[in-house]
């Protein structure tokens, strides 16, 4: 990306791009910056994938909890570690974005191109 096209708020906008619904801020406000637009769309794609995974996970964990309380409790505890992984993914995406590169998530990131 050329420096002439760079937004003065680029770092803040990239952080917002990976904070779930706040990705709409750079998506709507920084239309002239294609790189910021990509990061905002990528943040929204990640948000949708994470929400879908959480819903599926909670449905499975709920059914398993009814069948076996111990295993269900273990699955809920694993959810905490899953959220730590999601947080790490977002931090890596923010750091790479601020440094001028992109974090490519296999099978997901290509949706940000659309």
Secondary structure, DSSP 4 states (H G I P E B T S, - for coil): --GGG--TTHHHHHHHHTSGGGHHHHHHH-TT-HHHHHHHHHHHHHHHHHHHHHHHHHHHHHHHHHH-HHHHHHHHHHHHHHHHHHHHHHHHHHHHHHTT--PPPTTTGGGGG-
